[in-house]
Amino acid sequence: MAPKREIESKFALSEGKYQGKDILFCTAEVMEAIQQKGWALTSTNLESLHFIYYDTPQLDFYRQGATLRRITGYPPTSEPKAAYRYDYKTGALEERLESTVWSRWEWSPEKIAKKLIPEGKSGAEIQNQQEEKALQETARTDTFSLKLYCKRWFTQVEISLDTVSLVPEDFDKKKTTYLGTPEAKTFRELEIELLRGSEKRYEKLVHHLQEKLQLTAVTQQKYGRVMDMKRDK
């Protein structure tokens, strides 16, 4: 599957003026800022999703800034209608490439890698079947996202306010979620992704939000932050 370029910017919401603030407070400030620049809110969505991340025993994906993951928890109304979403991401944030596939079936990490990772790559982008068999689960998270879909002329963006909680290895997987428990290790992010339209108009919006809301940029992907949080005992 050919990867596509992912155009997004990420900012921390767990520090500075937003540390300890309710997500609705953050949302109100974001809404005011985008409206100042003539953007219109077209729709919103709430998602509570479960992520499983995979890596080699040597954590090659983590070390090279790549991500291989499975996502579940999408509501029946989601499009496309499938129980599982699988992602592979690679490259620096400003040059990020993403491959995604939806399925009704649960796949092994080996099958995910075979479907999503281009052949002929090196390092973390696994070359052969023997290396694929070494893949293992490295982390689980529960993520709550409030998504704002905004439009100006023919340009559409998705603004996502994400709360990510690391699920401990000894957590009872039969329970629905670990998110929000008092002992949860958590971080929050604001992501702005260009869905279609003018990249220049998108960049102007990102610059305005960062300046207006005094946001700190994040250059690391969620998997990297999750693994750092997991290793920080």
Secondary structure as GFF3:
##gff-version 3
##sequence-region A 1 233
A	DSSP	beta_strand	4	5	.	.	.	ID=ss1
A	DSSP	beta_strand	8	12	.	.	.	ID=ss2
A	DSSP	three_ten_helix	16	18	.	.	.	ID=ss3
A	DSSP	alpha_helix	23	36	.	.	.	ID=ss4
A	DSSP	beta_strand	40	55	.	.	.	ID=ss5
A	DSSP	alpha_helix	60	64	.	.	.	ID=ss6
A	DSSP	beta_strand	67	72	.	.	.	ID=ss7
A	DSSP	beta_strand	84	90	.	.	.	ID=ss8
A	DSSP	three_ten_helix	93	95	.	.	.	ID=ss9
A	DSSP	beta_strand	97	103	.	.	.	ID=ss10
A	DSSP	alpha_helix	109	116	.	.	.	ID=ss11
A	DSSP	alpha_helix	129	132	.	.	.	ID=ss12
A	DSSP	beta_strand	136	152	.	.	.	ID=ss13
A	DSSP	beta_strand	155	167	.	.	.	ID=ss14
A	DSSP	beta_strand	185	196	.	.	.	ID=ss15
A	DSSP	alpha_helix	199	213	.	.	.	ID=ss16
A	DSSP	beta_strand	216	217	.	.	.	ID=ss17
A	DSSP	alpha_helix	222	231	.	.	.	ID=ss18
###
